Amino acid sequence: MHIVIFANGIIEDPAAEAARWVRPGDCVVAADGGAQHALDAGLTPAYIIGDLDSLSPEQRARLETAGTTLHAYPPAKDETDLELALAWAASQPDVTEIVVLGALGGRPDQALANLLLLALPALAGRKVILADGAWTVRC
């Protein structure tokens, strides 16, 4: 299974990034506010993972009606929403590749933290790519 995670960072053109990275049959996941990027790309995430503080009640209801599964976590947690989404993706038994969009733009502290997520023990042996426009980062 190929999993594409939309993070809540900056994605200049979500539709173009989705066209580049999302293939038919892929599992589309959003790390909380990354759901808006997926929607802007014309995609409905199969899963949204995080504390869900970035979703409006209307978005949440619309996504649940569309069949999206919400994995809600308490706001007071040690992990970022992206970290939770990556851990979930890594736990899927037939995952072959994980692509993360929207993890590098925006704040430098968050970009650095997201880069360091590539070293998570749960991702050892997994093919994980952080993609942002012309950049791709792998560990």
N, C-alpha and C positions, 0 to 999 in steps of 0.2 A: 504494500500500500504506500502511495505517495501522499504525504501530508503537507499542506501549505498553511502556515500560520500567519495571520495578519496581526501584527502588533500595533500599538497605538501611537507610534512615532509618525514622522512626516513621510508621506508617500505623495510625491508631486502629481503623479498620474496613476491612480489605482487601476484603471482599466488597462493601461499599457503594461503595468507590472503583472497583472493577472494574465494577460494574453501571453506574456513571456514565460510565466512559471506554472500556471494552472492548466492541467491537461484534463480531458474528459475522464470522469471516474475518480478524480482526486478527492481526497477528504479535505475540505476547507474548514479551518478552525480559526476562531478569533480569540485573541487575548483581550478580553473585556472591550475597551474602546476601539480595538482594531475591527470590531464588527462594522463600524461606519465605513472603513476603507473597503471591506468586502462588499458591502451594499453599494458603495459608490462604483465599484467595479462590475456591478450587475450580478453579484454572487450572493447566495444565502448561505451563511456558515452552517455546517452540520452541528458544530459544537461551539459554544462560547464558554470560556474558562476564565475565572477570576472573581473579584469581589463585586463585579457588575455595577460599580459606582458610576461608570461612564455611560450607561444605557439609560435613556429616558424610559418612563413607564410605557409610553406609546411604542418605542422601539422594541422593548422587551415583549410586549403583548404581540406585536406584529411578527417577531421572530419565533415566538412560541407557537403561534398559529401556523407559521410556515413549516413547523416541524423541527426547529432548532432545539437541541438539547442544551440546557444551561447547567453548568457545573459551578455552583455558587460557593464562594469561600467568604469567611468573615473579613471585614476590612482590616482588623488588627491581626496581621499575619507577618511572618518573617520573609515570605517569598513574594516576588513580584508576580503580576498576572502572567507575564511572559514565561517566567520560570515555571509556574504551575502548568501552563500550556505545553511547554517543552517536556516536562516530566510525564504528563499524560500521553503525549505523542510517543515518547520513548517506551512507554509501557505497553503500547499496542504490539501484539505478537507478530504481525506480518508487515510492519513498517519497513520500507526499503530506503526512503529518503525523507528528510524533513527540510522544508524550505521556509525561512522566516522573512517576511516582508515588513518593512516599517520599523525595523529595530535600530537603524543607524542614524536616522535624521533627527534633528531637534537638539535637545540638550546633550552636551558632551558627557556629563556624568552618567546619564542614562545609556548613551551609546557605549561607553566604556563598560558599564555594568552588563549590558547585553552581550558585548563581545566576550566577557568573562564567563557568561553562561555556557559558552561552547565547551568549557572544561568541566561541566557537571558530570559526576560519575555515572549518572543515569544515561548519559549520551555516549559513553565509551563504546566504541565499535559501531556507532551509528553514523551514517552519512548525513551531516547537518550543514546547511548553507544559510548564511545571513546574506540577503541580496538587497541592494539599494541602487537602483539605476544601473550604471556601468560597473558598480563594485559588487564583488562576491567575496565572502570571507568564509573560510573553512578551518577547522582545527584538525 
